[in-house]
Amino acid sequence: MPRRRLVILAALGVILVGSLGFWGYHQFTVRRQLETALTNKYYRSFYETINHIQNVEVLLSKLLVAQAPEVDSRILLEIWQRANAAQANLNQLPLPDISLGRTAKFLTQVGDYAYSLAKKISTGEEKNSKDWETLKQLYKQASTLNTDLQDIERQIAAGKLYLSELSRQAG
C-alpha cells in the first residue's frame, strides 16, 4: 500500500509541476505578445507624430508664400488640425515629461495661433507684420523640431534607441 501511495503522490507531483510549467510558459507568451503590441503602438504614434509635425512645417512654409486670404484660411485650419493630431499621438508616447512638455507646448502654440489667425482672416483682416514675424518664428521652431525628431528616428533605425526603453525610464 505505501508504495502505491508514493507512486500516486509522485504522479500528482509531476502533473502539478507540468501544469505550473505550462501555465508559466503561457503567461510568458502572453506577456511578450502584449509587450510587442505596446511597442508597436509606441512606434506607430512616434511616426505619426513625425508625419504631422513635418506637415505642419510644410504648411507653415506654404503659408509664408500664400497670397490669397481664402488659401491662408484653409492652410491655417489644416495646421491647427495637424498640430492637434500630432499632440494626440505625442501623448501616447512614453517620453519623459521634460521632452514631452517642450514639444507639446510648441504644438499647442502653433495650433492655437493658426486657429486664431484663421478666424482673424475669415473676418476679412489681413496678416500684419507681427503675424508674419510670428509665422516665421513658428516655421523655424517647426524646422528645428523636425531635425530633432529625425535624429531620434535615425537612432531608432540604427538600433541605438528603443521606445520601450523610454517607457521604463519614464515609469
Residue pairs with C-beta under 8 A, 6 or more apart in sequence:
35 164
38 164
38 167
39 162
39 163
39 164
41 92
42 92
42 93
42 94
42 163
42 164
42 166
42 167
43 156
43 163
45 89
45 90
45 92
45 93
46 89
46 93
46 153
46 156
46 163
47 153
48 85
48 86
48 89
49 86
49 89
49 90
49 93
49 149
50 146
50 149
50 150
50 153
52 82
52 83
52 85
52 86
52 89
53 82
53 86
53 107
53 142
53 145
53 146
53 149
54 146
55 78
55 82
56 79
56 82
56 83
56 86
56 107
56 110
56 142
57 139
57 142
57 143
57 145
57 146
59 75
59 78
59 79
59 82
60 79
60 110
60 135
60 138
60 139
60 142
61 139
62 75
63 72
63 75
63 76
63 79
63 135
64 132
64 135
64 136
64 139
66 72
66 75
69 121
69 124
69 126
72 117
72 118
72 121
72 127
73 118
73 121
73 122
76 114
76 115
76 117
76 118
76 121
77 114
77 115
77 118
79 110
79 111
79 114
80 111
80 112
80 114
80 115
80 118
83 107
83 108
83 110
83 111
83 114
84 107
84 111
86 107
87 104
87 107
87 108
87 111
90 100
90 103
90 104
90 107
91 100
91 104
93 100
93 163
93 166
94 163
94 164
94 166
94 167
94 170
94 171
95 166
95 170
96 166
96 169
96 170
97 170
103 145
106 141
106 142
106 145
109 138
110 138
110 141
110 142
113 134
113 138
117 127
117 131
121 127
127 135
152 161
155 161
156 162
156 163
